[in-house]
């Protein structure tokens, strides 16, 4: 009896389940911060190479980034899977990226196993530093390099405490604020100094005083990273790092312009010189494609017999997958690895990302993502419907 593509995908994932779980365990046991994920990127790339993908490392200015491609001799769409694999400081995989990267690699390999008959191309984008940091949010770099320009659609999943469709996310303007002054003896001749820390503290307080006014729709949070070296020396340098989050890119970018005006005013008042710089890629808001989410929801409910949450909640986080959603349709559904009390960026979440439930979800995600992609390869009208839905939503933002 000839097996269907769906049967082949499920069979492939089941056959490789132990390998996929071992990769997820390995990444979890070797947590690497953004742009330092050498072991994790190599593990995922090696798995894909074994399944006859062409793997290229060091992508778009990210040494630990990679692309993996497998092309059919027949024409067809180009579908991408997004892989994340960076960890959080101290907590480790408290966001479950060990599951995300492995699920995307597994889903792509399952499609790659039948890509010759489907036609087209399957691609994995190994994208470092989703959690940010210096030169962080690599998907934005990939977008800026034009790597998604010819991709018809992209897929990934995210571990969570419930099952839901893609959610709205906030933008992020990741900025460093620096003030430059002049040193002097803090007791003997303070009048000869220009206190950069005083200027920074005033800026910090001014910024947060606007949270109930100009910036009431924004989420602004930051820390002072350098406030001087000794209490008896007027600091000639002070620095803080901020995330400025908003509902839309226009909103957060406008806030940055206002902040520049605030800095100008403080420089005049304190006789300092200030500087605003981006320390990583900025992150966009997510462009939802309901027709794409509908496809995933139908496949989820058909395969599991369960209902997935389809509503939207107030956005509280951000993801650089949103940057990709401005170039091509993207789904980013959430699948449960624990009960409703589980919270991301905690040690409890990290434990769940290396639990039996976590690995069950990993394999489920790999199957659901590949089954969703399968429909895009097989049904050109469906793919066009999804792309038209996405185009309308992009046009509505112009």
N, C-alpha and C positions, 0 to 999 in steps of 0.2 A: 504494500500500500504506500502510495506517495504521500509524504507528510506535507502539511500546509506550512506557509512561512511562519505563522503564529506558533505552530507546534515546534518548528525548528528553533525559534527564538527561546521558547521556554526550555526546550531540551538542552540547548547550548548553555543557558544560564545555570540550570541544575547541574550539568556536567562540570561546570567550572566554579561551582559554589564554594568549594573548599579553598580553591586558589584565591578567589575574590575576598573571602573572609580573612585569609592569611595576609593579603596585601593590606586590608583595612587595619588588622591588628598590628602589622609592622609599622604603618604610618602613625598609628596611635601610640605605639611604644617608642617612637622616635620623633617626638614633636619638634617641628622646625618653624621658626618665625618667618614672616614674610620676606621673600627674596633670599631666603637661606634654605629652601626646601630641596636640597640636593638629593638626599636619600629618597624622599617621597616622589619627586619628579622622575627619578631614575626607575623606581619600582613600577610606577604606572606606565612609563614609556617602554620598559622591558616587557611587560605583559602584552602591550599592544603590538610590539615588534614581533613577539612570538606568534601573533595572529595575523602576521603579514601586512601590518601597517607600516608605512614609511614615516619614521619618526625623526623630527628635527628639534634640537634643543637650542636654547639661547635665542629667545624671540623678543622682538620689539623692546630691546633694552633691559630685558629681564633674563638673567643667566639661568634661572631655574624654571623658566617658561618653556613650553614645548608645543609643537603641533604634531598630530598623527593623522595620516590620511590613507584611505583605501579607496581605489577608483575602479569602477566597472568599465568594461569595454563598450558598454551600452550607454546611451544618453539617459539623463535623469536629473533629479534635483540634488542639490548639495545640502545635506543636513548635518548640523554640528551639535556636539555635546560639550557642555562646559564643565571642566574639572577644576575643583579647588582642593588644596591640600596643605595650606598653612595653618599653624597653631597660634594660640594666644600665649602671651607671656605668663609664666608660672602655672597657669591653669592647664595648659596643653590643649587638647582637642575639645574644648568646652563649647565649640560651635559645630562639632561633628563633621569637619571637613575631611576627615579620614574616610567617612562614609560617602560624602559627596563625590570626591574624586574617583573613588573605586566604583561607585554606581555608574558614573558617566563612562568610565573606561569599559566596564562590563557591558553596558547597553550598546556602546559603539561596536565592541567586538562581536556581539550577537548579530547586529545589523551587518557588520563586515563579513560575517560568515555566509551571508546570502546576497551580498551586494552585487555580485556578478549577474544574478538573475533579476534583481530589482532594477538595476541601472542607476547611474549617477555616482555620487561620491559620499562617503561618510567621513567626518572630520572630528577629531577631539582637540579642543583648545585647552592646554594645560596652563592655567592662569594663576600665577603666584599672588601672594599678599592681598587677598580679599579683605583681610582685617585692617589694611592700611599700613601706616608707617612711612618712613622715607621711601620715595619712589613706589608707593603702594598703589593698590587697586589696578592691577595689571590689565584687566579687561579693557579699561579706558585706553591704555597704551596700544593694545591690540586693535581697538576701534580706530584710534588715531593713525595707525599704520595701514588702515584699509583692509585688514585681514577678514573682516566680516562683510565686505562690500558685495561679494558674490554668493553669500550664504542665503539659502531660501528660508531657513528657520533654525532655531537653536533651542536646546532643552537641557534642563538640569532639575535636581530636586534638592530640598533642604530638610534636614531632620528637625523635628519640632515635638510639641506635646499634644498635637492633634493633627488631623488630616484635613487639608484645605487647598483650595486653588491658589494661584499666584495672587499675592497681595500688593497693594500700593506701598511704596517705600519713599523715604525722604531723600532729598538731595544732601550733599555734603560739600561745603567749601572748607577744605583743610588748610588752615593758614597759621603761619608763625608770625608773631608780632614782636619786633625788636625796638628797643629804645637805646640811643647812644647819648651819653652825657660827658661828664668830666670828673676825674677823681680828685679828691682832696682829703685832708685829715678830718675825720668826722667830728672831732672835738676841738682841735687846734685852729682849723680854718675852714669850717663847713661852707662859709659864704663864697669860697673860691671854687667850690664844686658845683656840678650840675647833676642832680640825683636822678639817674635813669629809672631806679626802682620806684621812686615817688611817682614819676610819670606813668609807669606801667600800672601801678596800683590804682591810680586815678582813672586810667583807661579801663581797667577791669571793672571797677565800680560803676563807671559811666555806662559801659556795655550792658551790665546787668540791670541798671536802673531803667533801661529802655525795654526790658522784657515785658513790662506792662503797657508800653506805649508803642514806639516805632517797630519794635521787634516782637510784639505780642504773639504773632503767628509762627515764630521761629523757635527752634530749640538750640540754644547756644551753651556750650560747655567747654571749659578749658582749664589748664593748669599753668602755674608759673614754673618754668624749667630752669631759670637762672635769675637769681635776685641779688647777686653780688658774692664776694668771697670772704669778706671779714667785716664785722660790725663797726670797726673803727676807721673804715675807708668808705668814703662816699662812692657808691657803685656807678661806674661810667657805662655799664651795660646791664640790660635786663631783657629777659625774653619770656614769652608765654606761647603756648600752643593751643589752638582752638579748633573745634568743629562747629561750623555754622550750618544747621540743618533747616530745611524748609520743605514745603509741599511741592514746589515747582522750582525748576532751575532759574527762571526769571526772578522769583521771589528771593532766593538766596543770593543771587548775583547782585541784585539791587541792594541787599543788606551789606555786601562787601563794599560797594561804592559809598554807602553811608558811613561805614566804619573808616574808610579812607579820609572822609571829611572830619570825623571825630579825631583821628590821629593828627591831622593838620592843626586843629584847634588846640590840642594838648601840647604839640610842639611849640606853638606860639606862647602858651601859658608857662611852660616849664623850661623853655630855651633848649629843648632836646631836638634830636633828629630821629625820626621813626622810620620803620621799614616793614612792609607787609609782603610776605612771600608764600607761595603754595609749596608745601613740603611733600605733597604727593598729588596724584591725579585727583581732580574733582570728580564727584559722583553725581550722576543725574537721577531724576525721579523715574519710576518705572512706567513705561507705556504698556498698559494691559491690552491683551488681544483676547477678548471673551470667546471668540470662535475657537481659538486654540485651546483655551482652558476647558471649553465645553468638550472638545475631543478627548482631552486627558481625563476629564471627569467621567465621561461615558465608558472609557476603557477601564478606569479604576473600578467603577461600580459593577461593570460586567465581569471583571476578573475576580474581584473580592466578594461580591454580593453585599457590600456595605455602601453607605452613603457618605459622600465627601462634602464638607462644608463649602458652600459656594459664595457666601457673603464676604463683604469687606469689613475689616476693622480699622480703627484709626492707626495710621502708620507710626511706628516708633523706632524703626531701624532703617538701615540703608544697605545697599549692595551694588557692587559695580556691574552685576548682571544687568542692572537698569541701563547702563551706558550702551550695552549691546542692543537693548530693546528699542533704542532710537535709530537703529540701523536695519534691524530685521526682527520679525516676530519671535518672541521668547516666552517660554513658560518656565515657572520657578515654583512648582507646587511644594507643599509641605506635607511630610509624612511622619507619623508619630513614632518615637522611639521610647516613650514613657508616658506616665499619666499626666493629667492636667496641671499638676503642681510643678512639673519640671520647667526650669528656667534656663535659657541660654546664657553662655559665658559664666558658667559655674562649674565647680568640681563635680557636682551631681550630674550635670549634662555630659561632662567628659566621661564619667563612669558609664552613663547610658550609651554613649557612642562606642563602647567596647563591651557591650552586654549581648546576651542571647537575643533580646528584643531588637537591639540595634542592628545586629547582623541579619535578622529576619527582614527588617525594613530595608536594609541594603539590597538584598536579593529581590525583594518586591519592587523597589525603586528601579533597579536595573531592568527588570521585566517590563514594568509599566512604561518606562521611557522608551525602550526599544519597540514595544508594541505601538506606542503613539507615533513614533517615527515611521514605523512600517506603513501606517495609513497614509502618510505624506508621500512616500515613495509610490504607493500603489494607486492613489486617487489624485490625479492632477487637478481635478475640479475642486476637490476639498482643499488642497494646498492653495489654489488660487483664491478660494473663498476666504481662507485665513489671511492671506496676504492683502486682499482687498479690505478686510476689516481693519487690519493694522494700518494700512495706508490712510483710511478715513480718520483714524485717531491721531496719526501723525499730522495730517493736514489741519485738523481741528486745533492744533497747538500753534499754528503759524500766525 
